[in-house]
Amino acid sequence: MDKFQLFPDQASTIAPKVDALFFYLCAVTVFFTFLIFVLILFFAVKYRRRSETERPADIHPSKILEIIWIVIPLMICVVMFVWGAIIFVNNARPPANAMEINVVGKQWMWKIQHEGGQREINELHVPIGQPVKLIMTSQDVIHDFFIPAFRVKMDVLPGRYTTEWFEATKAGEYHLFCSQYCGTLHAAMIGTVVVMKPEEYQAWLAGAVIGETPTAAGEKLFAEFSCINCHSQRAPTMAGLFGSDVKVYEDGVLKTVKADEGYIRESIVEPNKKIVQGYQPLMPSFEGQMTEEQIYELIAYIKSLGPAGGRADEYKMINRYPAPPAELTPR
């Protein structure tokens, strides 16, 4: 029989920090609940009415007392806010060396794809001591990727990307839940996170069923959907795009946006929502023509092109096309 646990294991770098804040909040709550209860009881007895003719004396408030019971609770709340904000910000910014894993939620399963092409359903294998960044989206309704032992939880939304990251610290198997009601089989949308030693993880990678890597699959999709015919001449180049600042027109207003996963996905399914400065809105929408996995693979390919040099130069080599007609050239 499994032993009873009041709290899940602490199996990530963020878990002890979250628990420390949680216990601080509990301690403050218990302390002031007890203090208020005792004071109510004390004052009810001390200042009870002793006869029908008794009249209470006038009470002159103390400014010092007023200041004390304003400043002390304020400082306690400031500690809560600052402490919580530090944890939130740290947990919202994955390290630059984080390993990226794609997650697609659908009724009612988790579809997971590693950078090397390994695919899993309702299981996630990760190594100890390696930051892992999950890039997540939903194929249908709102889900929520929740790993209690890691103290991480994030909504998984249709039509956009969300991310969460963690660094596992203890080998073992841990529960994975969808914590957002998503339909009749919501309770069955569960899985397992398997944390392994680095050498064991490498052995698992070698023995897992490997499909095409996201980058290779995305490169094929780039040609299959004829993206290659326009980009870099009739449309903006993809070389060096990811992570750069792009000037776009949205509702007629010029803005600067970051070319992240969300921006590229939006440009694929809603290409006319943000028009890159200097280009005409020529791209058709691919909404409904690609699965979420295919969109992610396209994004992986675009990310692989990187800045100028390397694969970016390779991209330019395969995009040597005749000049476009005058009416299609950038303004």
SEDREN-838430 format. One record per atom (N, C-alpha, C): residue in one letter; x, y, z. Coordinates in pm, whole numbers, plus 50000, padded with zeros to 5 digits. Atoms other than C-alpha are relative to their C-alpha. Layout:
! residues N
AXYZ/...
//
This chain:
! residues 331
M500854988150000/M500005000050000/M500895012550000/D499224987750005/D501325034649907/D499845007750130/K500064992149877/K502195056450202/K499205012749975/F500794987850009/F499945085850274/F500925012249994/Q499214987950013/Q501395119250161/Q499095012050006/L500784987649993/L500005152750265/L500365009349885/F499534991850111/F502105170049998/F500754991249901/P499205007550098/P503635157249673/P501495001550030/D498554998849988/D507385151349655/D500475013549946/Q499334988450059/Q509635180949593/Q501044994849901/A499145006450100/A511235170349267/A500525009649894/S499464990250094/S512255202749095/S500665011250077/T499314988949934/T514365233349169/T499035010450053/I500964989749958/I511285255349202/I499134995250116/A500945005349900/A509345232149437/A500285004950142/P499774995149864/P511095241449767/P499665014850017/K500304985749992/K510695278549689/K498495002450007/V501464998649998/V506975274849617/V499454995450135/D500485005049871/D506475254149932/D500325009650113/A499634990449894/A508355279550147/A499025011750003/L500984989250006/L506035307250026/L498644995250048/F501295005549959/F503005284850077/F499924998850153/F500015001649854/F503965276850438/F500045013650070/Y500024986449944/Y504645313750503/Y498575005549999/L501384995450009/L501135322250382/L499114992850102/C500785007749902/C499695294250596/C500285005050143/A499634995549866/A501635306250903/A499385013550031/V500614986949979/V500445342150859/V498504998650022/T501445002049988/T496865330350811/T499634994150137/V500305006549871/V496915307551119/V500265009650116/F499664990749891/F498635333751337/F498925010750019/F500984989249986/F496175361651259/F498604994750028/T501285006049965/T493175338551273/T499924997550151/F499955002849856/F494215327451623/F500005013150080/L499914987349930/L495115363251728/L498645007050004/I501304993350006/I491775377551612/I498984992750088/F500935007849917/F489835349151778/F500245002850149/V499674997649858/V491655354452113/V499605014150041/L500354986249967/L491205392252100/L498495002050007/I501474999049994/I487505389152020/I499484994450131/L500445006449875/L487055365452313/L500395008750120/F499534991749888/F489145387552545/F499185012850014/F500754987449993/F487355419852454/F498534997750033/A501405003049969/A483935403152471/A499804998250150/V500095001949855/V484655393652833/V500335012950074/K499534988249927/K486555424752942/K499025011649991/Y500854988350019/Y484185450052794/Y498514996349990/R501425003750000/R480915431752847/R499205010250080/R500904990949927/R477965451852971/R499614993450132/R500215006049868/R477635446053346/R498655003750061/S501344996349949/S474315463953412/S499265007849894/E500834993050096/E471415480053230/E500335014849994/T499744985549993/T472485514753342/T501435003849959/E498614997150033/E476145511553246/E500125006249862/R499734993550128/R477325534652970/R501504999549972/P498565001050030/P480645529852789/P500685013650006/A499224987649994/A483345555852844/A500475003849860/D499474995450128/D484585577152558/D501414994649979/I498685005550033/I487565562052380/I500685009349902/H499234991350086/H490215584252228/H501054991549926/P499095008750075/P492065566351946/P501455004350014/S498564997749991/S495845563151964/S500605000049860/K499384999250132/K497735574751658/K501104989549985/I498945010050005/I500625551851746/I499424986249971/L500655012850024/L498285521851760/L499494999049857/E500494999850138/E496705531951429/E501154997449902/I498845001850089/I500135534151266/I500504985650005/I499505013549984/I501205500551408/I499154990049923/W500795010350067/W498215481151280/W499755002849852/I499984997850146/I498525497250937/I501354995449943/V498665002650054/V502305493950892/V500344985150005/I499615014249989/I502765458351022/I499284991249897/P500655008050106/P500045442250801/P500475003749860/L499504995850132/L501295463350509/L501324993249968/M498715006250024/M504835450150549/M499874985049977/I500225014450020/I503585414350580/I499504997549858/C500535001750135/C501625418650255/C501055003249894/V498934996950094/V504625434750083/V500944988249986/V499155012050006/V506725404350175/V499334989349913/M500735009750083/M504015381750024/M500135003449853/F499994995850141/F503925402249704/F501394998449938/V498655000450056/V507685405649653/V500494985649986/W499595014150002/W508375369249742/W499314992649885/G500755006650107/G505635356949511/G500405004949862/A499604994550129/A506695380649231/A501344994449954/I498685005550035/I510305368049244/I499854985749948/I500215013850044/I509145331849217/I499314999849864/F500744999650127/F506705340548937/F500915003849884/V499124995350108/V509285359648731/V501044989449966/N499005010550026/N511945332648774/N499404988049929/N500645011750061/N509475305648676/N499415003149863/A500544996150131/A508305325448373/A501105002149896/R498884997450091/R511785329348221/R500934988049995/P499155011950009/P513345296448111/P501445003649965/P498594997450032/P517155294948093/P500264998449850/A499675000550143/A518785299647754/A500384986049955/N499565013550038/N520125263947762/N498924989450022/A501085009649975/A516715248047828/A499734991349878/M500375009450105/M515855217247625/M498535002249966/E501374997050041/E512685224047423/E499254987349963/I500885011350030/I509835198847407/I498645005449963/N501314995550045/N506595203847218/N498894991550062/V501135006849939/V503285195247386/V498725004949933/V501314996850055/V499865193947219/V498944992850084/G501105005849925/G496795188647436/G498794998349911/K501235002350075/K493675173447285/K499124990850083/Q500925008649927/Q490585156147416/Q500244985449960/W499584997049865/W491795136447602/W501334993250020/M498655005649991/M495525130447580/M501015011249984/W498874991050022/W498905147447582/W500904993949892/K499095004450105/K500955144247261/K501295008050013/I498724993749966/I504635151447323/I501044996349895/Q498965002350100/Q507485155147075/Q501315006550045/H498684995249961/H511195158547159/H500725006049879/E499244993550108/E513735178246958/E500594989949903/G499425010250086/G515245145946825/G498994992049920/G501045007250073/G511905133846686/G499284989450080/Q500675009949915/Q510975110546973/Q498615005150039/R501384996249971/R507225110847032/R499464991450115/E500615007049887/E505235101447342/E498545004450012/I501404996749967/I501595100547445/I499804997350148/N500275000949855/N500725107447810/N501234995850081/E498755002349927/E504375102547908/E501005010549959/L498954990350028/L507255126647933/L501274995650071/H498715003949946/H510835114947981/H500945012050000/V499084988749989/V513315141048106/V501204995850086/P498825003149917/P516835140248257/P500075008750125/I499744992049881/I517855152048603/I501015011149966/G499014989350012/G519655185448616/G500025007449870/Q500064993250129/Q518625197548270/Q498725008449995/P501224991950015/P516235227248236/P499214995649877/V500885004550109/V513275217148020/V498935010649978/K501024990250038/K511075242247838/K498934993249917/L501135005750072/L507635230347728/L499325011049919/I500734990850087/I506105248347429/I498674993349969/M501275007349995/M502405240247452/M498885007449925/T501224994750061/T499205245047255/T498934989350005/S501135009349996/S495775228947238/S499394998649862/Q500645002650128/Q494085213046942/Q498505002950003/D501464998349993/D490545218747073/D499575010150106/V500504991349894/V489655233747414/V501155003450096/I498984996449902/I491515248347713/I500344987950087/H499495010249909/H493635222947899/H500975006750098/D499054994549904/D496165227448180/D501024989250036/F498925009649979/F499545210048211/F500545001750142/F499724998749857/F500085203348583/F500824988250048/I499155010249939/I502955184248747/I500155003750147/P499974995949858/P502345186149126/P501384999150064/A498695001749936/A505785172949225/A500995010849959/F499114989350047/F507435200849022/F499465013850037/R500674987449966/R504975227749142/R499915009249880/V500194991950121/V504415239548784/V498644996749939/K501335001650059/K501085244848612/K499775011449904/M500234989450099/M500135263748297/M498844996049910/D501095002450094/D497025267148083/D500564997049862/V499655003650138/V497285251347737/V498825004349914/L501104993050065/L495215272547500/L499954997249851/P500125001250146/P493845267447148/P500345013249933/G499724987950078/G495175292046893/G501195008050045/R498814992749957/R498305302847082/R500934990650074/Y499025007949927/Y501445290247253/Y500175005550141/T499594996549865/T502145290247625/T501224991450034/T498805007549963/T505335278647794/T500084998350151/E499605001449861/E506455265048127/E501324992250000/W498715007049995/W509825252048240/W500234994750141/F499645005949872/F511305231248517/F501374993649986/E498765007849996/E514515214248621/E499834989350107/A500245011049907/A514005180048779/A501234997450085/T498885002349907/T516125171449083/T500004986050060/K500095013249937/K515005136349180/K499444990049900/A500475010350093/A514685104948969/A498734993550052/G501245006749961/G511335087248968/G498905002949901/E501184997750083/E507865087648818/E499025008950076/Y500864990249936/Y505515116448887/Y498735002149919/H501294998350064/H501875123648813/H499985012349911/L500294989050090/L500855145748523/L498495000849984/F501464998350007/F497335160048522/F499645011349904/C500664988350056/C495085182348317/C499155005750113/S500724994449886/S493815205848587/S498965010449958/Q501064991250050/Q491335224948368/Q498904991349939/Y501075008750050/Y487945208548310/Y499855001949850/C499944999250146/C487975200147940/C499024990649931/G500975008850064/G485055176347880/G499744987550082/T500495011549925/T483575143147980/T501114991050052/L498915008749956/L486895124348004/L501165008150058/H498974991649939/H488785152548176/H500804992550106/A499335007149890/A489555130348476/A500944989249949/A499145010550057/A491165104648244/A501195005849924/M498914993750074/M493535130048087/M501205001450094/I498905000549905/I496465119748304/I501214993549932/G498805006050057/G500005108548242/G501104999050105/T498865002349911/T503435102448389/T501225007649949/V498714993950032/V506625122748397/V501084990950059/V498945009149958/V509655099748413/V501315007850003/V498734992949983/V512785116248552/V501114989750010/M498955010050010/M515975097548469/M501375006550018/K498624995349999/K519705100648527/K500425003049857/P499644996050136/P521405117148227/P500394988449909/E499585011250085/E523005084848104/E498824990949967/E501195008150026/E519715066048141/E499095007049899/Y500824992450095/Y517925093747954/Y500564998649858/Q499395001550132/Q520415091447667/Q499734986049945/A500325013650044/A519845053847655/A498564999149957/W501425000150039/W516105059747645/W499825006749864/L500104993350129/L516515084447360/L500444990949886/A499485008950104/A518545059047167/A499054988649970/G500895011450019/G515965031647220/G498585003749967/A501384995750027/A512805052547171/A499724999749851/V500414999550141/V510835051446849/V500205014249950/I499654986750049/I512245080346649/I499335002549866/G500554995550126/G510285098046383/G500905010649940/E499254989150061/E511435126446166/E500125011350100/T499844988949907/T512885155246364/T499075011449958/P500874988750036/P510635186246380/P500635009149895/T499344991150096/T513225206346189/T499964994149859/A500025006450132/A513475181245903/A498594999549943/A501395000350046/A509695177145885/A499545013949958/G500394986450035/G509265214845886/G500605004649869/E499354996350127/E511735218845600/E499224994349882/K500825006050106/K509655194845391/K498685007349984/L501284992750006/L506445213145482/L500205013649935/F499704986950057/F508075246045384/F499974999449847/A500035001950146/A508515232445032/A498644994949954/E501285006150039/E505275212045023/E498895010349988/F501064989850003/F503085242245099/F500425012349920/S499524989550092/S505075263744851/S500395012950071/C499524988149929/C506285287745122/C501285005149934/I498694997050057/I509615286144944/I499925009049878/N500144992450124/N508215303544635/N499985015150021/C500184985549977/C507635337344800/C500975005950102/H499244994049891/H509635341745116/H501445003049959/S498724993450026/S512765363245087/S499925009449881/Q500134990350110/Q511485381644778/Q498595006450004/R501354994649994/R507695385644754/R499525001950145/A500354999449858/A507475380445130/A501295000450081/P498774998649919/P509915385945420/P500784986950008/T499155011849986/T512865362345450/T499814993550136/M500085007449873/M512755335445718/M501374998950066/A498655001149945/A516535335945764/A500215010850106/G499764990549893/G517305351846098/G498765006450057/L501244993849953/L513625359246165/L499754997550148/F500435003449865/F513085340646492/F500795007850106/G499394992449892/G513755362046798/G500305014549966/S499714986250040/S514135394146598/S498785008950024/D501104990349991/D512035425846624/D499525003049859/V500594998150132/V509645430046333/V499035011850006/K500944988850009/K507835461946233/K498824995749915/V501205004750068/V504265453746139/V498905010450012/Y501214992049992/Y501015471446066/Y498874991250052/E501165007049946/E498095459946282/E498885010250016/D501124990550003/D494765477346221/D500475013949959/G499514987450052/G496675504146034/G501025007150086/V499054993849908/V499005511546328/V501334992649993/L498675006050007/L502755505546299/L500474996250140/K499545004949872/K504055484046584/K501294991949980/T498855008950001/T507205464946673/T499684987950086/V500325012349927/V506665428646774/V501194990649997/K498955010149994/K508955400146875/K499584987849919/A500315011650084/A509105371646624/A500254987250079/D499905012249921/D508505343346870/D499074989449941/E500865010850052/E506535310846833/E498595004849973/G501374995250016/G503225328546882/G499825008649877/Y500084991350117/Y503945354646615/Y500044991949871/I499905008050123/I504985328746356/I498744991749979/R501245007750013/R501945307046430/R498865008849950/E501054990750042/E499645336946394/E500185003849853/S499744996350139/S501325346146065/S499624988849903/I500385011450085/I500575311145932/I498494998949987/V501455002050001/V496895309546029/V499225012949978/E500654987050022/E496055346946020/E501015009749940/P498894992150057/P498605362045781/P499695014749980/N500354986050025/N496675394445729/N499785008050128/K500214992849873/K496425403246099/K501125009850027/K498844991249985/K499935417746113/K500794999749869/I499324999150130/I501455429745784/I501375006350021/V498634995049984/V505225433945779/V500185012749918/Q499774987250066/Q506255469345693/Q500794997949871/G499315000950127/G507245472245328/G499534988849910/Y500495011350079/Y505295441745206/Y498475000849987/Q501445000650022/Q501845436045061/Q499444987150057/P500635012149943/P499375410945217/P499634989949892/L500215009750108/L499775382844964/L499774985850050/M500005013949952/M499935351945186/M498594995250032/P501315005649963/P496825329645207/P500064994050140/S500065006249867/S495665315745539/S500104984849987/F499885014549996/F496635279945621/F499224994050117/E500825005049889/E494125276745904/E499154988349951/G500745011950038/G492575242145891/G500724991049902/Q499245008150095/Q495145229945637/Q501184993050066/M498875005949927/M497815221745896/M499544996250140/T500245003749861/T497655203246225/T500915008450090/E499134992749908/E499165218646537/E501424994549996/E498675005950008/E502045194046506/E500765005449878/Q499354995050121/Q502765205946150/Q500415014650015/I499644986049976/I502675242446255/I501255000850087/Y498815000149914/Y505155234746531/Y501244996149921/E498855004450080/E507405216646282/E500495011249908/L499614988650082/L507365246846051/L500775010350084/I499344990549911/I508295269046344/I501394994950037/A498705005749966/A511095245146441/A501005002049886/Y499124997950115/Y512505247746087/Y500445014649991/I499674985850007/I512325285746089/I500975003850111/K499084997449889/K514025286546430/K501404994849967/S498705006050030/S516785264146296/S500825008449904/L499264991850096/L517685289646029/L500905010050072/G499164991549916/G519015312046303/G500325013349936/P499574987250059/P520785344946229/P500784997649872/A499225001350123/A522835351845918/A501194990850023/G498955010149985/G525345324045859/G499384986650028/G500515013449970/G524955286545898/G498824996549913/R501185004250076/R521525274045795/R499335011949934/A500564988250065/A520485309845716/A500585001549859/D499384999250132/D523005309945430/D499494988849910/E500545011150077/E521745275745321/E498615003649949/Y501344995950040/Y518225290245315/Y500075009649882/K499884990450109/K519345318845093/K500394993149870/M499575007250120/M520975294244853/M498824993949927/I501125006750065/I517675276344791/I498895009749965/N501024990250029/N515765308844747/N500455009949893/R499584991550111/R517385322244432/R498954999149890/Y501084999850098/Y514335331044226/Y500105012749917/P500024987750080/P513795356043947/P499295011050076/A500644988649932/A512755390844055/A498494999249980/P501445000550012/P508995392644121/P499495011449914/P500584989150079/P506675414043909/P500035013050079/A499854986949935/A506875451443982/A498895002650101/E501114997149910/E503415452544141/E500084992150129/L499885008049880/L504505426644398/L501255003150080/T498764997149927/T507835441644500/T499695008250123/P500234992449876/P508145456344848/P499925014949972/R500164985550014/R507045492644881/R501225007150058/
//
